[in-house]
Amino acid sequence: MENIKVSIVVPIYNVERYIEKCIDSIICQTYKNIEIILVNDGSTDESEKIILKKIVADERIKYVNKKNGGLSSARNAGIKEATGKYICFIDSDDWIDKKYVETLVSAAEKNDSEMVICNIRHVFEDGTIKEKTEQIEKNEIINSREAIRQLFLGKKYRCHAVNKLCRTSLYKDNNIIFPEGKIYEDVFTTYRLILKAKKICLCKEYLYFYLRNRTGSILSTSFNEKRLNIIEALNIIVENKDISKMELNSELQFFYLQEIIALFSYIYPIFNKKNKQQLKECFKKINAKRNRRVYKNYILNKYISLFGKIRIIMINHCPSIYCIILKKIKKGEA
């Protein structure tokens, strides 16, 4: 099995506090036939010095130094450089178990699958672990339709590009790249990879360690207009013909509305800080006519809880009041 090369892509931007731990976890893999593609996306801190030190220590490292273009741009640069049969992405503030590559490659080869997904351990900077609802409970092989279904339900895994080993050909043969200049890049991309995969292996082991709420990370920052990229990504999925054929209407509706509910966790803290016109435009995009078709009959959706349905009603009809209620709950006034 060690004759199979694996490409590991690490996008790097101003992570001097974390990058050494990340790289060391890759260098120390029990599976040795790897190329480590470090993409420096225009860092202005000491990240490059750490990278250059690591290059001297391990000849398997490829270094790509580029102008800042964002996470998607850095990942795409890594895809271009990748020469392995398999490829995976590690965020530069995260780290992996020493058997991460060995376990996932073994599963892929044994089952002739194009993608392997493992569990993620969510860890805060102080070392405490955040228990998440999504969890792969057993090793199994599923087809593309079931993998899309589970993606929408989010009970076993989510859209993260990390924690997934894919055949590099899924990206290169199907011209799948990450959308540059946007956030929620994984939502734009992961479902496309799954649609092209005939077999997906699920691995119940916790092999990927995800650092939560790091200061300066994309998802820890406050609301900005780019967060509305999620609506664009969701609408592209809704309009995908291959997904339409799968007849997963309830699951897709659940996925869509859960993401809209999650979007409000970024909106309500800035409520009253933005002018009314900006918020009005924001709510208009969220509740646009093209989006409302997804809202149809959600009251009957068996996957959406009663509390979730109440939230959606408020988002649909009185988003401002919903934001006020969330603020009061956060302050302990409700």
N, C-alpha and C positions, 0 to 999 in steps of 0.2 A: 504493500500500500504506500510505502514511503517514496515510491517513484512518481507519485502524483503531486504536482506542485500546487500550492495554495497561495493566492495573493491576498494580502491583508492591507487594506487601505485605511490610513489614519489622517483625516483632515485636521490641520492644526492652525489655531489662531489665538494668540495671546493666552496661553495656558501654562505659563512657566511653573506654576505651583503643582500642576498635575501630570504633565506630559512624561516625566521620567518614570513614574509608576506605571503609566499606560504602556510605554515602550518596553519596560522591563518584563511586564506580564506577557508580552508577545515573544520577546527573545527567549524566555524561559519555557516555551511550549514543549511538551513532550514530543510533539510532531515536528520534525526538523526541516522538512522540505517546504519551506515557506519563503516568499519574497515579501518584505515589509516595505510598503510604499508610504513614505511620510510626505505629505503634501503641506508645505508651509504656505498658508494663504495670506501672505503679507503681514506676518506678525511684527509687532513693534516693541515687544518686550524681549525677554531673554530666551524665548523658546528656541530660536535658531542655534544659540550656543549649545544648548542641551542636545539638540538634534545632531549637530556636528560631532559632539563627543561620542554619541552612540554609534554614529557611522563608523568611526575608527574601531569600535569594539565589536562590530558585527558586519561582515561583508554581505549579508543577505539584505541589508537595507538599501533601498533606492530613495534618493532624495529629489523631490520636485519643489522648486522654489518659485512661486508665482505671485503676481499682484493680487491684492485682496479682491475676491469676487463673491465671497459667501460660501456657505457650506455646500450647496449644490455644485457650484463651480469646482470646488476642491475635490469632491467625490468624483465628478466627471473626469477630472484630470487623472485621478487614480485609476479609473476604469480604462482609460486610454493606455496607461502604462502596464496594466495587468497582463501577465502571460501565463498565469496558472489555470488549471482546469476549473478550479473553484475560486470564488472571491467572497470576501466578507468585509464589513466595515466596522471599525472600532472608533467610537468618539474619543477625542483626545483627553477628556477628563474621566473616562471610564477605564475599566480594566477587565481582564478575562482570567478564568481558571486555567491552570497549566495544562489541563486536558481538553480545553475548548476545541481546538482544531482537530485533535486526534479523535475525539468522540463524534464530532459532526461529520468529518470525512468518512469515518468508519460506517456511520449510518447511511450516508449517501451512497457509498460504494456497495454496501451489502444489499441495499434495497433498490439500486439503480434509480435513485430519486434525484430530481433537479434542485430541490431545496430542502434544507433541514432547519427546523426552528427549535430553539431551546428556551428554557425559562430564564427570566431576568430577576436578579436580586436588586431591589431598590435600596440604596444606602445614602444616608445623610452624611455631611462632612464630619460630624462628631462620632460616626461609626454606628449609629442606631439604624435599624432596618425598618423600612416602611412596608407593611404587609399590603399587597395589592390583590384585587379581586381576580385578575387574570392569572390562570395557572394551568399548565399542561400537567395532567395527573397521571398519564400513562404514555409509554412509548407506543406509537402507532403510525400507520401509513394511511394517508387520506388522498382522495383525488382533488382535482382543481375546484370542483363545485363545492365540496365540503369545506375545503380550505377557505374559499371566499365566504361561505356561510359563517364559519368560525371567526373570520376576520371582522365581519359585520357585528357579530354578537359580542366580541371582545372578551369572552370568558376564558379563553385559553391563551391568546396572544393578540397583539395589536399591530399597527402599521409600521412600527419601528424598522428602519433599515438594519439596525444593529440586531444582534441575537439570531441572525439568519445567514446561513451559508448557502450560496447559490452557485450553480454552474455559470461560469463567466459567459458562456454562449447565450444565456438568457438575456443578458444585457446587450452583447455585441451583435448577435444574429437578429435581434428584434428591434435594434436601435432604441433601446430603453435607456434614457438618461434622466438625471434629476433636473427639475425645472429651475433654471437660474434666475436669481432676483426675487424668489418667492420663499416664504416660510411654509411649514406643513408639507415640505418636499416629500416626506415619506408617504403621505396620504395620496399624493399625485402619482406615486411610483409603485408601491408594493403590490397593489392589486393587479397591475399589469404583469408583473413577474409571475404571480400566482396563476393568472390566466394562461400563461405560456408553459407552465409546469404540469406534467401529467401525474407525477407522484410527489407528494410532500411528506417528509418524515417529521414527526413531532417527538421531541426528546424531553423527558420529564426532569432532567438534571438542571440545577441552577448553575450555569456556567458563565454567565455574563453579569457584570456588576455595574450598575447604572448609578452615577452620582446625582442625587436629587438636589434641585434648587441651588445650584452653584451660582454665586453672584456673577453677573455678566453673561450667563448662558442665554441662548435665544428664548427659551420657554420660561425663564425666570424674570424676564423683563416685562414692563407694564404694557398696557394696550397701545397699539399703534395701528394705522390703517392696514398694514400688511397682514394683520391677523384675519382680515376679511378674505384673505387668500383661501381660507378653508372652505368658504362657500363656493368659490370657483372649482376647487378640487372635488367637492361633493357633487356638484352639478355635472361635472365630466363623468363621474362614476355612474350617476343616475342615467345619463344618456348613452352609456356604453352598450352596444348591441349584444355583445357576448354575455354580459351580465344579465341583460333583459331576458335572454333565452333560458337562463338558469331558474327563473321563477322564484326569486328570493325577495319578493316585494316587502314582506313584513320585516325580514332581517335588514334589508337595505334601509327601510324607513326608520327602524330603530337606530341604526348606525348614524344616519343623517341627523336625526333629532337629538341624539346624545351629544354629537359634536356641536350642535347649535347651543345646547344647554351649557356645555363646557366653555363655549366662547364667551358667555355672559360672566364667567368667573373672572375674566379680564376686563370686561366693560364696567361692571358695577363699581369697582374701586375708584374709577375716574369720573363717575357720574357726579354732576355739579361742578366738575373741574373743566370739562369741555363746554363750549357754548351750545345752546339748544339746537342750532342749525346743524352743527356737526353730528350731534347725537341723532337728530332726525334723519339725516342722510344714512347714518350707520344702520339704524333700525329699518330704514326703507330697503337697504340692500339685503338685510337678513330676512325680511318678510316680503321680498319681491314676488310678483305673480308667478314667475317661473319656479320659485321655491315652494309656493303654497300647494302645488299639486302633490308634493311629498307629504304635506300635512294632512291630506285627505284621509279620512277614516282612521286616524291614529288612535282615536278613542277605543277602537276595537282591536288594536294591536296587542297580542298576548305577551309580547316581550317588554312592553313599557309599563312600569309600575303606576299605581294610582297617583303617587306623588309626582312622578315624571310627567304624567298627563296634565296635572294641575300646572306644573311649570310651563309646559308647552302652551297651554291656553293663555297664560299670562304673557309669555313672550310674543305670542301671535296677536294678542288684542291690546295689551297694556304693558309694553316693555319698560317704560319709565317707572311705573309703579313696582314692577318686578325688581328693578335695580334698587329702588328705595328700600324694599323689604329685605333684600340681600344685605344691604349696608347695615340695616338695623340688627339683623341676625348676627352679623359679624361683630357688631359693637355690644351684643348681648342685650339689646333693648327690645327684642321681640321674643 
